[in-house]
Amino acid sequence: MPTAVPERPAGLSRAPSAGAGSGKGVALPRGVGRTAARIAALTACQAGLLVGLGLLITGPARDRWPLTVEDHVDEAFERGRTGTLTTLSFIGSEAGNTLTVITLTLAACLVLVLLPRLPMWRQAVFLAVAVSSQALVFLVITLSVDRDRPDVDRLDASPPTSSYTSGHTGAATALYAGVAVVVLSRGRGPWRRAVGVLLLLIPLLVGVARLYRGMHHPTDVVGGIVNGCLSLLIVGRALLVDKSVTAPPPAGSLPVADGTRAEPHHGTTIVIFNPTVTDEATRVSLRRVLDHNGHRAPVFVETTRDDPGSGQTARAIRDGATLVVVCGGDGTVRTVADALAGSGVPLAVVPCGTGNLLARNLGLPLSPAEALEAALRGTSHPLDLGRIEGDDLPATHFAAMSGAGLDAAMIEHTDERAKSAVGWPAYLLAGISTLRTPRMGLTIRLDGAPAVRRTARMVLVANVGTVQGGLTLLPSARPDDGRLDLLVLDPRGPGGWLRAVGTLLRGRSRAPRATTLDTLATRDGDRTGVPVEFFTFRRAELVFDSPQSRELDGDPVGPGRRLTAEVRPGALTVLLPSREK
Ligand SMILES: Nc1ncnc2c1ncn2[C@@H]1O[C@H](COP(=O)(O)OP(=O)(O)OP(=O)(O)O)[C@@H](O)[C@H]1O
C-alpha cells in the first residue's frame, strides 16, 4: 500500500538531529563506564546487605536459633580432630589463602588471555573483577562488623579481621566457582562437567576446613559463600550475560538473521526516540536494521521534555504511519502507547531506557538493535493497556506497572544522573533510602465488589509482573489476559519483610493465587500481618487516607489520594518475536 505520509511531514525530521543525544550532558556512553558503574552500584548494595546480615547476627538475632547452636558445631569439629584430618584441613585452608587466590587468579587470567586457541578477554576480566570485588566487600564487612572468633582451640594465628565473614571461603568461592562458570559455559569436551563440579566443591571444602580449624562460626562461612556468589552474579551478569550494557555493535555485526535483505516494506515507519537515552550510535544501528528489513525511508522523530511522545505519535497516526517504533524507557513507551491506544497501528518496542520493564516482560532482547530485529521479524499481537486516572491526574494509559507508596517514592528519589551512570541499580540505591516510607491506609474497590480496607507500604497496579533481575512481583499478571493485577505490600518488622521476600521469590509456579472478585469476600477477614496480597480485576478504585507518591510506568506523577485503573483489553498492537525463533 503506498504511503499516505508526505515525504517530509511538518514536525518530523528525517535526519538525526544534531542536538540528539545531548539532552543530558552527564549521560555516559553505554560501554565500559556504564558497566563499571553498574557493577560498583550493585557491589555497594551487596556490601550493604552483608553488613546488615552481620549486624543482625551480632545484634538482635544473636540469641536466636540457629546462632545459639553454632558453638556446638565448632566444638564438634574440635573433638573430631585427627592428625590426617588436620593435615587435610591445612591444605583446604591454604586453597583459600590470600596469596594462593591472588596467584591462581593471575594465572587463570593469563591462561584465558594468552593461550592461542582461547583468547577470552571478557572471561578473564570477569574473574579478576569478581575476585577483587569480593575482597573489597570483605574489607567493608570486616571494618563494619565486629565478631569474635569461636571459643575453641584455633589451629591458625587469628588475623585482626572480624570472624564474620570467612575471607578464605569468600575468596575461594569467587575464584574456583568463577573458573567453574568459565569452564561450564565455554568448555567443550565431556570432561567439562566433572571439572566444573570439582571446582565448585573446593569453596565448600575451604569452608569446612576453616570450621575444622576453629577459625570461624558456620554463619561466617555461609556469609563468605554468599559474598563470593554475589560478586560472581553481579560481575557475571554485567560482563557475560547482559550484553545490553556494552557498546553498540560495530557496523556489519548487526543481528540480521540470515544476511538476506527482506522485501521492501510498503508504508511509513516512524521512529519516535527519546534523545536523552538513545544515542547517535544506537540510532545508526536501528536505521541499518530497518533498512535490512525493507523499511527504506524511516522517519526519526525526537521526543522533547514538553512532549515526551504522545504528540509525535498522534501526528504520526494522522499522517498515516503504518508502523511506529519507540526507542526509550518505559516512560517514553507509555506516552507513545497512550497515543496509539485503540488505533491498531503496530508498535515495535526498542528498549533504550533504564528499567525497560515492558521489554523485559515481553521477552525482547535488551540490546536495541537486536530487539528491533526480533520485532520486525516477528508478528503483531494485541496487548492490554491500563487506563488510569486520579486527582490531579487526567486519564491516560500505562503499559507495565503503576503504583503508589514505596515504589513511587523510590522513583521520585532516583537521581537522573545516577540513572544515566549506572542504569537500573540507581533505583535500588534510591529504594534503600525510601524503605522507611510510612505505611498508608487505603480503601480498595475491585470491579463491582464491596470496598475493602487495607494498610500498605506500597500498592502496584500491573499489566506485567516481572521486574529487574527476573523477580516476579505479580505472578498472575499477563499483558494479554484482559485483566490487571494488584499487589498490596504490607510487611511488618524484619520477620514480615523476610516473609514478603519469601513470597515474592517463589515465582510464578509456587506463588499464592491472586484474589478475584469471587474469593474477595471470603478472604476479607483481619488481614493484619499478611505481608503480600495479590488481586486480579478489570477495574479498581484505590482511595488513600492521605496523599501518596504515585508513579506511572516509572515516571513520578505527583502525590494524590486516588487512583482508578481499568483494563483496556487488546488496546495496543505490538510486534513480538516469533516463538519458534
Ligand atoms: N528531549 C527530551 N529532553 C529531556 N527529557 C526528555 C526528553 N524526551 C523525554 N524526556 C523525559 O525523559 C524521561 C525518561 O524517559 P524514558 O522513560 O524514556 O527513560 P528512563 O526513565 O531511563 O526509562 P525507564 O522508565 O525504563 O527506567 C521522561 O520523564 C521524559 O519526560
The ligand as an SDF file (V2000), in Angstrom:
LIG
                    3D

 31 33  0  0  0  0  0  0  0  0999 V2000
   14.0780   15.5510   24.6650 N   0  0  0  0  0  0  0  0  0  0  0  0
   13.9680   15.3630   25.9750 C   0  0  0  0  0  0  0  0  0  0  0  0
   14.6710   16.1100   26.8490 N   0  0  0  0  0  0  0  0  0  0  0  0
   14.5980   15.9300   28.1810 C   0  0  0  0  0  0  0  0  0  0  0  0
   13.8250   14.9910   28.7540 N   0  0  0  0  0  0  0  0  0  0  0  0
   13.1080   14.1860   27.9470 C   0  0  0  0  0  0  0  0  0  0  0  0
   13.1410   14.3270   26.5240 C   0  0  0  0  0  0  0  0  0  0  0  0
   12.3170   13.3890   25.9850 N   0  0  0  0  0  0  0  0  0  0  0  0
   11.7960   12.6900   27.0220 C   0  0  0  0  0  0  0  0  0  0  0  0
   12.2600   13.1640   28.1950 N   0  0  0  0  0  0  0  0  0  0  0  0
   11.9930   12.6650   29.5480 C   0  0  0  0  0  0  0  0  0  0  0  0
   12.8590   11.5740   29.8040 O   0  0  0  0  0  0  0  0  0  0  0  0
   12.3190   10.8560   30.9030 C   0  0  0  0  0  0  0  0  0  0  0  0
   12.7390    9.4010   30.8910 C   0  0  0  0  0  0  0  0  0  0  0  0
   12.4280    8.7770   29.7340 O   0  0  0  0  0  0  0  0  0  0  0  0
   12.4040    7.2130   29.4960 P   0  0  0  0  0  0  0  0  0  0  0  0
   11.2650    6.5790   30.1810 O   0  0  0  0  0  0  0  0  0  0  0  0
   12.4830    7.0560   28.0090 O   0  0  0  0  0  0  0  0  0  0  0  0
   13.7650    6.6540   30.1020 O   0  0  0  0  0  0  0  0  0  0  0  0
   14.0870    6.0450   31.5230 P   0  0  0  0  0  0  0  0  0  0  0  0
   13.3940    6.7950   32.6020 O   0  0  0  0  0  0  0  0  0  0  0  0
   15.5630    5.9070   31.6170 O   0  0  0  0  0  0  0  0  0  0  0  0
   13.4930    4.5920   31.3800 O   0  0  0  0  0  0  0  0  0  0  0  0
   12.7170    3.5960   32.3760 P   0  0  0  0  0  0  0  0  0  0  0  0
   11.3770    4.2340   32.6310 O   0  0  0  0  0  0  0  0  0  0  0  0
   12.6420    2.3390   31.5870 O   0  0  0  0  0  0  0  0  0  0  0  0
   13.5360    3.4680   33.6090 O   0  0  0  0  0  0  0  0  0  0  0  0
   10.8180   11.0910   30.8590 C   0  0  0  0  0  0  0  0  0  0  0  0
   10.4590   11.6930   32.0900 O   0  0  0  0  0  0  0  0  0  0  0  0
   10.6230   12.0910   29.7300 C   0  0  0  0  0  0  0  0  0  0  0  0
    9.7170   13.1140   30.1000 O   0  0  0  0  0  0  0  0  0  0  0  0
  1  2  1  0
  2  3  1  0
  2  7  2  0
  3  4  2  0
  4  5  1  0
  5  6  2  0
  6  7  1  0
  6 10  1  0
  7  8  1  0
  8  9  2  0
  9 10  1  0
 10 11  1  0
 11 12  1  0
 11 30  1  0
 12 13  1  0
 13 14  1  0
 13 28  1  0
 14 15  1  0
 15 16  1  0
 16 17  2  0
 16 18  1  0
 16 19  1  0
 19 20  1  0
 20 21  2  0
 20 22  1  0
 20 23  1  0
 23 24  1  0
 24 25  2  0
 24 26  1  0
 24 27  1  0
 28 29  1  0
 28 30  1  0
 30 31  1  0
M  END
$$$$
